[in-house]
Amino acid sequence: MNSYVIIYVEKIINRLFWSEIVMEIQLWREILLPYEQAVQELKIKFESIINEHRMLGNYSPIEFVDCRVKKISSILEKAQKKNIAINKIEEEIEDIAGIRIICQFVEDIDRVVEIIKSRKDMEVKYEKDYIANTKESGYRSYHIIIYYHVYTAQGDKRIQAEIQIRTLAMNFWATIEHSLQYKYERNMPKEIQERLLSAADAVLHLDKEMSVIRNEIITAQDKFNFKSNIIADILNNIQNLYKVANKKEVEKIQEQFYSIFKEENIDKLVEFNKHLDIIAEGYRAQSLS
């Protein structure tokens, strides 16, 4: 066969090969789009719970929320390891969408579980309690697999998502352990495993110690959040008054605020805020008339 023909055929084969790869990547992107949407929606919903608690001056059982969609390479690796057919991946791999909820205290985890179970937009498939039943590696966390509906341009899609709930200390340990597993390709040296087990015991002890002083910590945080909300209200009123009131009067109010703020007396701040509300309401009434 003519060498030019051979080169031409090889080019066609290469072009077809790469076009198939591009098509496959594009297909995966389409598959993962609802999962991307789901984790973003779930993150917003859990962050709204945090904001609602704090705006009402209450302690939030959720400290912060993180999310991710499993990478294509990780999905394929898990499918190969568990002998899952490509057309069964969405059905049998439950953690393509992942939400991580971090709490301050172990006691908060039960509260978060209750919140998830009470919601109508999340259907619990099953739970795995790795806190009561710690893994041999020392891993501790509470896992919930849920069904969640996303409404996309292609219509309604019911997907699965894994929610991991753990304390700050548990999360620190799990992050380090996860990194080491990848470094050693799931074949971690015995010495490292033993050190991780020792660290897991330290994490357990830390969580227990934090539980002992939990009430004191929550009281201190509630006091701080309450004070922050009062100050935010005062500054908002002062800013609004600048638009409608006499500038000298507003400057006088601002000086009074700074004076009370320096005293660090919450009761005086509350009284000053009430007084400022009355002044602000008066100006609103004038503008209406």
N, C-alpha and C positions, 0 to 999 in steps of 0.2 A: 504494500500500500504506500502511496505517495506520502512523504514525510509531512507535507503541508496539510494533507487530509487528516493525518493522525493528530497533528497539533490542533486543527480545527475541531475535531471530535472531542479531544480532551478539554478544550475550552468550553464546549457546549455542556459536557458532563459536569465540569466545575461550576458553571453558571447555574445549572439545575440543582446541584448539591447545595450551593449557598442560598439559592432562592427558597429551597425547602427549609433550610435552617431559619431564614428570615421569617417565613410563614409560620414555623413552629413557635418562634419567639413571640410573634404577634399574637398567636393563638393563646399562649400562656398569659400574655398581658391582658387579654380579654377575659380570661378565666379569673385572674386575680383582681380585676377592677372592683367587683362587688365586695371583696374582702378589704380592699383599701378603703372603700366607702364605709364599711362596717366598723373598722377600728377607729376611724375618725369620729363617727357618730357616737360610738360607745365612750370614747375618751371625753367628748364634750358632755355627755350625760353624767358621767362620774365626776367630772370637774364641776358641773353645776351643783351636785350634791355638796361638794366642799364649799363652794361659794355661798350656797343657801345657809348652811350651818353657820359660817363665819359672819355673814351679813346679819343674821339673827342674834349674833353674840354667843353662839353655842360652840361647843367643842366638836370638831369634825373627826369621825372615826377614820376617814381617808386623809392621808398626808399629801400624796400626789399620785398621779396616774401616768403610765407609759404605755405605748402600743407599738406593734410591728406586724408586718405581713411576712410570712416565711419566704425566704428567697427561693427561686426556682431550683437552684442547685441543692439546697437543703431538702426541698420537697422530694426531688428525684432520689436523693441519697436515702431518705427515710422510706420511700416506696420500695427501693431495691432491698434495703435491709429487712423490711417486713414482708417482702414478696407481695406487694400490692400492685395490681394491674393498673395501667395508666388510666383507664376509663372508670376506675373505682377510687381514684385519689381523693376527690372531694367528699366522697362518702366515708372513707375509712381513715383519712388523716384529719384529725379533729382540731389540730392547732395551727392551721394555715393562718388564721387570724388569731393574734395573741394580745391580751390586755393584761397588764401587770398593775395591781393596786397595792400601794405601799402604805402601811399603817405604822403608828408609833409604838403601839402596845399589842401584845398577843390578844388581850381581851377585845380589842377593836375588830379583830378578824371575824369573830362570831357575829358582831353587829353588821359588818359588811355583807356577810353571807345572808343574814336575815333580809337586808335591803334588796339584794339581788333576787332572792326567792319571792319577795312581795311584789316585784315589778311585773306588769302585764306584757311589757315589750321584750322580756327575756324569759325563755323557757328552759329550765334546768333539765339537762339530759342525765347527768350523774355527777357525783362529787368524789374527789380523792383527798383524804386527809393525811398529808405527810407531816403533820405536826404531832398528832396523836400517834401516828405510825411512821416514825422517822425512817428514811431510807438508810441502808447499810453505809452509804458514803457519808452520812451526816446531814443530807439534804432535808430541809424542813420548809414546807409551804402548803397552802391550801388551794387545791385546784377545783374549778367548776367548769364543766363543759356545758355550753348553752346553745340553743337554737335562736337565731336572730334574723328578722326579716329586713332586707334592704330593698328600697324602691328605686330602681335604676331606669335608664332610658330604655332598657330592654324589658322592663316589667319587674314584678315582684320576685325576689329570690330569697329562699330560706337557706341560710348558711350555718355552719358550726363555728364556734369560737371558744378558745380556752382562756379562762380568767384565772390568773395566779394571784393569790392574796398572801402577803407576807409582811413581816416587820422590816424596819430599816436594817436591823442587824442581820436578819435572815437573807435579805436581798444582797447585802454586801458579800456575805459568804458565798451565796449562789452565783453571783457574777464572777467572782474569782475562780470558783470551781469550774464553771462553764468554760472560761478562758483556758484553764489548764487542760481540760479534756480535749479541746481542739489542738492545743500545742502538742500534746502527746498522742494525738489521734486515738483517743479512747483506750490507750495503753499506758496509764499513769504509773510511774515508779512507786513501789511500796512505801518508800520513805515519805514521798509527797502525800500519798493517801493517808498515812498516819498523822502527818502534820495537819492535814485538812480535818481529820476526825477530832484532833485536839482543839482546833479552832472552832469546830462546830459545838463542842462542849462549852467553850468560852462564850459563844453566841447565846447558847441556851441559858447560861448563868446570867449574862447581861440582860436578856429579856425578863428573867425572873426578878432581878434587882430593880429594873425599871417598873415592873408591875407593882412592887412594894411601895414605891413613891409616886405611883400614877396619879393619885388624887391631888397631890401637891403640885405636880407638873401641870395638870389640866387646869387647876385653879389659877395658877400663874399665867398660863396662856390665855385663859378666858378673860382675865383682868387686862392683859395687854391688848387683846382684840377689842374689848369693850372701849378702852381708852382711845384706841386708834379710830374706831367708828365715830366716837364723840368729836374728836379733833377734826375728822374729815367733814362732819356735818357743820361744825363751826366755820371752818375755812370756806366751805361751799356757800354758806349764808353771807359771809363777809364779801366773797367774790360777787355774789348776786347784788348785794347792797351797793357796791361800787358803781353799778350800772344805773341805779335809780335814786340813791340817797345823796345827801350833801357829803362832799369828799372829806371835810374836816371831821364831820360826825363819824364817818366810817374809820378814819385814821385813829380817832379816839377809841372806838370799839376794838380796833386791832391792837392798840397799846394795852388795853385792859386784858385782852386775850393773852398776850405775851407775858404779862405780869402773873396771871393765874397759872399759865403753862409752866413757868419757872418754879412755882410752888409744888408742882407735882401732886396736886390735890384733886382726885377724881370727882369728889362731891362738889367742889367749887366749879369744876369744868361742866358738870351736868347742869348745875343751876344757871351758869352763864349761857349754856346752849339753849335752855328753856327761855331765858330772857331774850336771847337773840332771835329765837323762833317767833316770839310775839312781835318784835320790831319788824322782822321780815314780812310777817302776815299783814301788818299794818300798811306797809308799802304796796303789797299786792292788792289790798282793799282799795287803796287810793287810786291805783292804776285802773282798777275795774270801774270805779265811779267816774 
